[in-house]
Amino acid sequence: MTATSSFHRPAPLIMAGLALAALLIIIRSVLLWPEWTGNPDLSHGLFMPVVFLLLLHEARTRGTPRYLPPSRLAIAATASLVIGGIGL
């Protein structure tokens, strides 16, 4: 059994959320482009979108499934971490 064979097709709401996240990342990268190209201290930012995509690809193709089984506690913990992160 491979790492990707245990995944099911995500629900449409999850796909919409992922599309929104991708759009926000693209917008943020476009807004930061002048800083990355104009400031030598921030020039490494040019590689961050590429590194992010490479890490996502590696996690989906070669990663070991180490995820917790879905439960109310796991969902509540994830939601609280996300809300806390947004709040910070």
C-alpha positions in Angstrom: 0.0 0.0 0.0 1.4 3.4 -1.0 1.1 6.6 1.0 -1.3 8.1 -1.5 -3.6 5.0 -1.9 -5.2 5.5 1.4 -6.4 9.1 0.6 -9.9 9.7 -0.6 -11.0 12.6 -2.9 -11.5 15.7 -0.7 -14.9 17.2 -0.3 -15.8 20.2 -2.4 -15.6 22.5 0.6 -12.1 21.4 1.4 -11.1 21.9 -2.3 -12.6 25.4 -2.1 -10.6 26.2 1.0 -7.4 24.9 -0.6 -8.1 27.0 -3.7 -8.7 30.1 -1.5 -5.4 29.4 0.4 -3.5 29.1 -2.9 -5.0 32.3 -4.1 -4.0 34.1 -0.9 -0.4 32.7 -1.2 -0.2 33.9 -4.8 -1.5 37.4 -3.9 1.0 37.6 -0.9 3.9 36.6 -3.1 3.0 39.2 -5.7 2.8 41.9 -3.0 6.1 40.8 -1.5 7.9 40.6 -4.9 9.2 44.2 -4.8 10.6 43.7 -1.3 12.3 40.4 -2.3 13.9 42.0 -5.4 14.7 45.4 -3.9 16.1 44.4 -0.5 19.2 42.2 -0.4 18.4 41.1 3.1 15.1 39.6 1.9 16.2 38.2 -1.4 16.0 34.6 -0.1 12.2 35.2 -0.2 12.3 34.5 -3.9 12.9 30.9 -3.2 10.2 30.4 -0.5 7.2 29.8 -2.9 9.3 27.2 -4.8 10.5 25.5 -1.6 6.9 25.5 -0.2 5.6 23.7 -3.4 8.5 21.2 -3.3 7.8 20.4 0.3 4.1 19.9 -0.5 4.9 17.6 -3.4 7.3 15.6 -1.3 4.8 15.2 1.5 2.1 14.0 -0.9 4.3 11.6 -2.8 6.9 10.2 -0.4 5.5 11.0 3.0 4.5 8.4 5.5 0.9 8.6 6.6 1.4 9.8 10.1 -2.0 11.5 10.6 -4.3 11.0 13.5 -7.5 9.2 12.7 -10.4 11.6 12.4 -12.2 12.2 15.7 -14.0 15.1 17.4 -11.0 15.8 19.6 -8.5 15.9 16.7 -10.9 18.3 14.8 -11.4 20.5 17.8 -7.6 20.6 18.5 -6.9 21.5 14.8 -9.6 24.2 14.8 -8.3 25.7 18.0 -4.8 25.8 16.7 -5.9 27.5 13.4 -8.1 30.0 15.2 -5.2 30.7 17.7 -2.8 31.1 14.8 -5.0 33.6 13.1 -5.6 35.4 16.3 -1.9 35.8 16.9 
